[in-house]
Amino acid sequence: MKKQDYLDHLVGVFGHPVAENPGVVIQEAAFRALGLDRWRFLTIDVEPEKIADAITGLKAMKMRGINCTIPHKLAVIPYLDKIAPSARLIGAVNTVINDNGVLTGENTDGQGFMIALAEAGLSAKGKKIVVLGAGGAARAICVELALAGASHLTIVNIPKDMALGEGLVKTLRENTQIVVDYVPWVDAFKIPADTDIVVNATSIGLYPNVDDKPNIDYDTLSTSMYVQDVIPNPAFTPFLQEADKRGLKWQSGLSMLVNQAALNITMWTGLDPDKEVMKKALKEALS
Ligand code: NDP
């Protein structure tokens, strides 16, 4: 008789609030498609002051790993044994891997962005890139772009976030070869004509503010440029609509989200998930 194995393999996300996080939809669809019937992705509400207890619980239950979202991406760091070099530069962890009690922190946001870029047929090497915003997603993207050999980065950010933006610029200048300009975002930003890639890494356009778009002079976009958005919901943001109607190649935040979730699965299971299955599940959930 075949020996039964009812043991659940647990991963999930710690956040607060976290109820609207679609991670479970994407990850469970991938597990089912991989035949990992006893893998479970749990959406767990962890209040800010409970992160240490939550990590103790993760170890006690031998969870294989966890995603961290707001407000835990920085707070989790003191409880980890190792931090991947890019996550250390980014200063935030969104994925934890538990190897028999040894916890490693990774940041797959920027890596997911880079894979999406590669899927669009682009390499960052030698490219001139404009990144709008200097928050968590922007930070992850800028670090990965710099590590991948982009030649020039212009970070455009609203003046109330000067310290945030300047901190990012300092990190990039001290740790990578990239040339960085920092532009206080006051008026409609004009994209320099020699720009190769434009990234919206702000939260502008995210549901429910679906009509909002970054304050740039859209007539400075040209067809030689490629545009990528971080916003997954809605996927076709007004920012992308402006790029699309001017004939630019573009990609939505869905690709970044699916790619970072796929990376998480590979880090936890060692397997490559079916990204089309994941994208379909995400689109259905968001619609
Ligand atoms: P943060 O709050 O850390 O950063 C958002 C940045 O956008 C801040 O610097 C913010 O400035 C700026 N911003 C917001 N509104 C405006 C505005 N009107 N004008 C100029 N700047 C503005 O959030 P995250 O970086 O974590 O997330 C940003 C977006 O990225 C979210 O929409 C999130 O859903 C998306 N995301 C997508 C991922 C994916 O896989 N597709 C992964 C991670 C994030 P201020 O703080 O001053 O408002």
Boltz pocket constraint, residues with backbone or C-beta under 6 A from the ligand:
constraints:
  - pocket:
      binder: B
      contacts: [[A, 109], [A, 112], [A, 132], [A, 133], [A, 134], [A, 135], [A, 136], [A, 137], [A, 138], [A, 157], [A, 158], [A, 160], [A, 161], [A, 185], [A, 201], [A, 202], [A, 203], [A, 204], [A, 206], [A, 229], [A, 230], [A, 231], [A, 232], [A, 253], [A, 254], [A, 256], [A, 257], [A, 258], [A, 260]]
      max_distance: 6.0
